[in-house]
C-alpha cells in the first residue's frame, strides 16, 4: 500500500481531537504526529522518507475524504491548497504541525454551515418535480465546480431528487406474468396412457399359474 495512504489517518485523527479544543495543534497531537511520521519512514515496506511522498496527492485525497460528494469545495480552492501545502506538507508532519489539515477543514466546515442554512430555507419553498434535477444521486466520480461562479449542486435540487425517488417508489410494480409451461419434448412410452382390462393384466402376470 502506498505510503501516502497512511498519512490520511494522521490528518483525520487530528480533526477528531480538535473538535472541542479548537483548531490548534496540542502538545499531545504534535508528539503523536511526529512519532507516526517517523515510524512510517522506518517501518513501511517502501522505506521512503517523507520528502519523496507525493504530497499533492495527499492534500487532494484529504479534500476528497472531507467532500466526497464534491458539493462544497471548488476545484480552484483544492488547487490553492495543493499549491500552498503540496511542497511543504512533509515538513509540517515531521514537525508535528497540523495547521494544513485544520485550515482545510475550517473552510469545509464554513461551507457546510452556509449550505445547511440555505438548504433549510429551501425546504420551505415549493418543489417543482417537472424541472430537471442538477444533482445526480452518486457524485463520487464527479468533478468539483471550477470556481464560486460555476453552478454547484444545490440542496433544492437534492431535495427534488429525493422527492422524485420517493414518489416513484410508491408506484406499485406490475404483477409478474404467469410463466408459460412448455410441453415436454420427450416421446411418451408405448404403454403410457393405455388402459387394459383386468383379465389381460392377469394373463400377463408371470407369478400366476
Rosetta blueprint (number, residue, H / E / L):
1 X L
2 X L
3 X H
4 X H
5 X H
6 X H
7 X H
8 X H
9 X H
10 X H
11 X H
12 X H
13 X H
14 X H
15 X H
16 X H
17 X H
18 X H
19 X H
20 X H
21 X H
22 X L
23 X L
24 X L
25 X L
26 X L
27 X H
28 X H
29 X H
30 X H
31 X H
32 X H
33 X H
34 X H
35 X H
36 X H
37 X H
38 X H
39 X H
40 X H
41 X H
42 X H
43 X H
44 X L
45 X L
46 X L
47 X L
48 X L
49 X L
50 X H
51 X H
52 X H
53 X L
54 X L
55 X H
56 X H
57 X H
58 X H
59 X H
60 X H
61 X H
62 X H
63 X H
64 X H
65 X H
66 X H
67 X L
68 X L
69 X L
70 X L
71 X L
72 X L
73 X L
74 X E
75 X H
76 X H
77 X H
78 X H
79 X H
80 X H
81 X H
82 X H
83 X H
84 X H
85 X H
86 X L
87 X L
88 X L
89 X H
90 X H
91 X H
92 X H
93 X H
94 X H
95 X L
96 X L
97 X L
98 X L
99 X H
100 X H
101 X H
102 X H
103 X H
104 X H
105 X H
106 X H
107 X H
108 X H
109 X H
110 X H
111 X H
112 X H
113 X H
114 X H
115 X H
116 X H
117 X H
118 X H
119 X H
120 X H
121 X H
122 X H
123 X L
124 X L
125 X L
126 X L
127 X L
128 X L
129 X L
130 X L
131 X L
132 X L
133 X L
134 X L
135 X L
136 X L
137 X L
138 X L
139 X L
140 X L
141 X L
142 X L
143 X L
144 X L
145 X E
146 X L
147 X L
148 X L
149 X L
150 X L
151 X L
152 X L
153 X L
154 X L
155 X H
156 X H
157 X H
158 X H
159 X H
160 X H
161 X H
162 X H
163 X H
164 X H
165 X H
166 X H
167 X H
168 X H
169 X H
170 X L
171 X L
172 X L
173 X L
174 X L
175 X L
176 X L
177 X L
178 X L
179 X L
180 X L
181 X L
182 X L
183 X L
184 X L
185 X L
186 X L
187 X L
188 X L
189 X L
190 X L
191 X L
192 X L
193 X L
194 X L
195 X L
196 X L
197 X L
198 X H
199 X H
200 X H
201 X H
202 X H
203 X H
204 X L
205 X L
206 X L
207 X L
208 X L
209 X L
